[in-house]
Structures are given as structure tokens and as C-alpha cells.
């Protein structure tokens, strides 16, 4: 039984997962910078009446801008998914709130892989079709998935940071934890507001991803650093003469 517990909490795996998480967050942040080169109605969840203009924006901006924004964000999504999967397994404890948070964040990243890939390779050819209906349908799907992913992103990161605040070995300073909680709460609320039709705050949706990825990057670095220290300590202890 003890052996299984050691496998679940292997610091080697958690250190690698933390590094992958940080790399994914950095790539996602860079992707959000390229998303800012698009119009808000194209790169963010839009109202139904704005989607026809989003089609015109695709034609005006060109395929390269769409590919860079969606492609870099897609890379970040893939790395985040891998990092979160490793951390949900490697740092899991019975009843651990953070483990549930990592799982929610992984689902968010998997959802983002769909709509970011749509931006990278799908919108450009659809915008050149004779019939605008397929583009408008996929843009509506893009908008829904973006908002839904923001809800999962916010809830998952809230769980992770709340678990860190309650931990005896906190990874982040309290100030950064509280700032992150505010950002992720805004992400969840803005995403749910769009899906429910109660709120349309596209800039909040986008900014919470950008700022939230910075907090995740710092958290990933801290996880990798702490687990690497734990590995080094274990190796020294194992090599010490009895």
C-alpha cells in the first residue's frame, strides 16, 4: 500500500509536470498577445449580430494572423493539458481540492484545443466559401466553447489556488493567491454570463485568460522548483552512509 502511495506522489513526475505547466502557460500568454491583433468580435465570444462582421474581419486580416493566434494558443493548450494531467495524478491526495482543480483545468485546456485550432486553420477557408452559413455556425461554436472553457478555467484555478492558500507549504505568496482568485472568479463569471445570455463582457473573458496564464506560469515554476529540491534531498539522503 505504501508503494502505491509513493508512485502517486513521485516528485520526479510532479517536477516535470510543473515545468510543462509553466511552459504551456507562457505559450498561452504569447498566444493571447497574438489574439489581440484580431478584432474582439473575431477573437473573442461575439454577439450573434456581430458574426457577419467577424467574417469580413477574417478576409481583411489574412490567414497568418489567425494561424499565429490560434496556433500558439493551441500549443499552450496542449502543454497545459499534459501538465495538468500529470499534476492531477502526481500530486493527488484523498479529498484534495487542488486535484479536482487540476482536472477541471485539464478539461478547459482540452476544450480550448478545439476552438484555438478552429481559429488557426478553419476560419480562413470557411470565410472564402460561397455560403456564409458554415462560417457563422462554426463561429457560434467557437464563441460557446471559448466561454465554456473560461468557466472551467476559472473554477479549476480557483480550486487550485484555494487549496494552495489552505496548504501548510504554500507555493504562492498570499497577495498573488488573492489576486489570482479575483482573476479566476471573473473568468468563471464572464464565461457563464455569455453562455447564459446575462452578460457580454468579451474583454473580461480575454483578459482573464491573459492574466490567469501568468499566475499559472508562476505556479508551475514553483511546483517544478519545490519538487526538484525534494528529489535532490531524497538523492542525498539515499547516498548518505548508514
C-alpha positions as CSV (number, residue, x, y, z in Angstrom):
1,X,0.0,0.0,0.0
2,X,2.8,2.4,0.8
3,X,4.4,1.6,-2.5
4,X,1.3,2.7,-4.4
5,X,1.2,6.0,-2.4
6,X,4.8,6.7,-3.4
7,X,4.0,6.1,-7.0
8,X,1.2,8.6,-6.9
9,X,3.3,11.3,-5.2
10,X,6.5,10.8,-7.2
11,X,8.3,14.1,-7.1
12,X,10.2,13.4,-10.3
13,X,6.9,13.3,-12.2
14,X,5.5,16.3,-10.4
15,X,8.6,18.4,-11.2
16,X,8.4,17.6,-14.9
17,X,4.6,18.3,-14.9
18,X,5.2,21.6,-13.2
19,X,7.7,22.6,-15.8
20,X,5.4,21.6,-18.6
21,X,2.6,23.5,-17.0
22,X,4.7,26.7,-16.8
23,X,5.8,26.3,-20.5
24,X,2.2,25.8,-21.5
25,X,1.1,28.9,-19.6
26,X,3.8,31.0,-21.3
27,X,2.8,29.7,-24.7
28,X,-0.8,30.5,-24.0
29,X,0.1,34.0,-22.9
30,X,2.0,34.6,-26.1
31,X,-1.0,33.3,-28.0
32,X,-3.3,35.8,-26.2
33,X,-1.0,38.6,-27.3
34,X,-1.5,37.5,-31.0
35,X,-5.2,37.3,-30.3
36,X,-5.1,41.0,-29.5
37,X,-4.1,41.6,-33.2
38,X,-7.6,40.3,-34.2
39,X,-10.8,42.2,-33.6
40,X,-12.7,41.4,-30.4
41,X,-15.7,40.2,-32.4
42,X,-13.5,37.7,-34.2
43,X,-11.1,36.6,-31.5
44,X,-13.5,36.6,-28.5
45,X,-17.1,35.5,-27.9
46,X,-19.3,37.7,-30.0
47,X,-23.0,38.5,-30.2
48,X,-24.9,36.8,-33.0
49,X,-25.3,40.1,-34.8
50,X,-21.5,40.6,-34.8
51,X,-20.6,37.3,-36.5
52,X,-21.2,38.5,-40.1
53,X,-18.7,41.3,-39.4
54,X,-16.3,38.8,-38.0
55,X,-16.3,37.1,-41.4
56,X,-15.4,40.3,-43.0
57,X,-12.6,40.7,-40.4
58,X,-11.1,37.3,-41.4
59,X,-10.9,38.4,-45.0
60,X,-9.3,41.8,-44.0
61,X,-6.8,40.4,-41.6
62,X,-5.4,37.5,-43.6
63,X,-4.6,33.9,-42.7
64,X,-1.3,34.5,-41.0
65,X,-2.7,36.5,-38.1
66,X,-5.3,33.8,-37.5
67,X,-2.8,31.0,-37.7
68,X,-0.3,32.7,-35.2
69,X,-3.0,33.4,-32.7
70,X,-4.7,30.1,-32.8
71,X,-1.6,28.0,-33.4
72,X,0.4,29.5,-30.4
73,X,-2.6,29.2,-28.1
74,X,-3.1,25.6,-29.3
75,X,0.5,24.8,-28.4
76,X,-0.1,26.3,-24.9
77,X,-3.3,24.3,-24.6
78,X,-1.5,21.0,-25.4
79,X,1.2,21.7,-22.8
80,X,-1.3,22.8,-20.2
81,X,-3.3,19.6,-20.7
82,X,-0.2,17.5,-20.3
83,X,1.0,19.4,-17.2
84,X,-2.5,19.3,-15.5
85,X,-2.9,15.6,-16.2
86,X,0.5,14.9,-14.6
87,X,-0.3,17.1,-11.6
88,X,-3.7,15.7,-11.0
89,X,-2.1,12.3,-10.8
90,X,1.3,13.1,-9.3
91,X,0.1,15.4,-6.5
92,X,-3.2,13.7,-5.8
93,X,-4.3,13.2,-2.2
94,X,-7.7,11.7,-1.0
95,X,-10.2,14.6,-0.8
96,X,-7.7,17.1,-2.3
97,X,-9.4,20.2,-3.7
98,X,-6.4,21.0,-5.8
99,X,-6.5,17.7,-7.6
100,X,-10.1,18.4,-8.7
101,X,-8.9,21.8,-9.8
102,X,-6.2,20.4,-12.0
103,X,-8.7,18.0,-13.6
104,X,-11.1,20.9,-14.4
105,X,-8.2,22.9,-15.8
106,X,-7.2,20.0,-18.0
107,X,-10.8,19.8,-19.4
108,X,-10.6,23.5,-20.0
109,X,-7.4,23.1,-22.0
110,X,-8.8,20.2,-24.0
111,X,-11.8,22.4,-24.9
112,X,-9.5,25.3,-25.8
113,X,-7.6,23.0,-28.2
114,X,-10.8,22.7,-30.2
115,X,-11.6,26.4,-30.7
116,X,-8.0,27.5,-31.0
117,X,-7.4,25.0,-33.8
118,X,-10.5,26.4,-35.5
119,X,-9.0,29.8,-35.4
120,X,-5.7,28.6,-36.7
121,X,-6.8,26.6,-39.7
122,X,-10.6,26.6,-40.2
123,X,-11.9,30.1,-40.3
124,X,-9.8,31.3,-43.2
125,X,-11.1,28.7,-45.8
126,X,-14.6,28.9,-44.4
127,X,-14.6,32.7,-44.9
128,X,-13.9,32.1,-48.7
129,X,-16.9,29.7,-49.1
130,X,-19.7,30.8,-51.3
131,X,-22.2,30.2,-48.5
132,X,-21.5,32.2,-45.2
133,X,-23.7,29.8,-43.1
134,X,-20.8,27.3,-42.3
135,X,-18.6,30.1,-41.1
136,X,-21.3,31.6,-39.0
137,X,-22.1,28.2,-37.5
138,X,-18.5,27.5,-36.6
139,X,-18.1,31.0,-35.2
140,X,-21.0,30.4,-32.9
141,X,-19.4,27.1,-31.8
142,X,-16.1,28.9,-31.3
143,X,-17.8,31.5,-29.1
144,X,-19.7,28.9,-27.0
145,X,-16.6,26.8,-26.5
146,X,-14.4,29.8,-25.6
147,X,-16.9,30.9,-22.9
148,X,-17.4,27.4,-21.6
149,X,-13.7,26.9,-21.3
150,X,-13.4,30.1,-19.4
151,X,-15.9,28.8,-16.8
152,X,-13.9,25.6,-16.4
153,X,-10.6,27.6,-16.4
154,X,-11.9,29.9,-13.7
155,X,-13.3,27.1,-11.5
156,X,-10.3,24.9,-11.8
157,X,-7.8,27.6,-11.0
158,X,-10.0,28.8,-8.1
159,X,-9.8,25.3,-6.6
160,X,-6.0,25.1,-7.1
161,X,-5.3,28.4,-5.5
162,X,-7.7,27.9,-2.7
163,X,-6.0,24.6,-2.0
164,X,-2.7,26.4,-2.0
165,X,-3.9,29.0,0.4
166,X,-5.0,26.3,2.8
167,X,-1.8,24.4,2.5
168,X,0.9,24.4,5.2
169,X,3.5,24.6,2.4
170,X,2.1,27.4,0.3
171,X,3.6,27.7,-3.2
172,X,2.5,31.3,-4.0
173,X,2.6,34.5,-1.8
174,X,-0.8,35.3,-0.3
175,X,-1.1,38.5,-2.3
176,X,-0.6,36.7,-5.6
177,X,-3.1,34.0,-4.5
178,X,-5.8,36.5,-3.7
179,X,-5.1,38.4,-7.0
180,X,-5.4,35.1,-8.8
181,X,-8.6,34.2,-7.1
182,X,-10.1,37.5,-8.3
183,X,-9.0,36.9,-11.9
184,X,-10.3,33.4,-12.0
185,X,-13.6,34.4,-10.4
186,X,-14.0,37.0,-13.1
187,X,-13.2,34.3,-15.8
188,X,-15.9,32.0,-14.5
189,X,-18.5,34.7,-14.1
190,X,-17.8,36.3,-17.6
191,X,-17.9,32.9,-19.3
192,X,-21.1,31.8,-17.6
193,X,-22.6,35.3,-18.3
194,X,-22.0,34.8,-22.0
195,X,-23.4,31.2,-22.1
196,X,-26.5,32.2,-20.1
197,X,-27.0,35.4,-22.0
198,X,-26.9,37.5,-18.9
199,X,-23.6,39.3,-19.5
200,X,-21.5,40.0,-22.6
201,X,-18.0,41.0,-21.4
202,X,-15.7,39.8,-24.1
203,X,-12.7,41.8,-22.9
204,X,-13.0,40.4,-19.4
205,X,-13.1,36.9,-21.0
206,X,-9.9,37.6,-22.9
207,X,-8.0,39.5,-20.2
208,X,-8.7,36.8,-17.5
209,X,-7.0,34.2,-19.8
210,X,-4.0,36.5,-20.3
211,X,-3.5,37.4,-16.6
212,X,-4.6,34.0,-15.4
213,X,-1.9,32.3,-17.5
214,X,0.8,34.5,-15.8
215,X,-0.3,33.2,-12.4
216,X,-0.3,29.6,-13.7
217,X,3.2,30.1,-15.1
218,X,4.5,31.2,-11.7
219,X,2.7,28.3,-10.0
220,X,4.2,25.8,-12.5
221,X,7.7,27.2,-11.9
222,X,7.2,26.9,-8.1
223,X,6.0,23.4,-8.4
224,X,8.9,22.3,-10.5
225,X,11.4,24.1,-8.2
226,X,10.0,22.6,-5.0
227,X,9.7,19.1,-6.4
228,X,13.2,19.3,-7.9
229,X,14.6,20.2,-4.4
230,X,12.7,17.3,-2.9
231,X,14.3,15.0,-5.5
232,X,17.7,16.3,-4.7
233,X,17.2,15.9,-0.9
234,X,16.0,12.3,-1.4
235,X,19.0,11.5,-3.6
236,X,21.4,12.9,-1.0
237,X,19.7,11.0,1.8
238,X,19.8,7.8,-0.2
239,X,23.6,8.3,-0.9
240,X,24.4,9.1,2.7
241,X,26.2,6.3,4.6
242,X,24.2,4.5,7.2
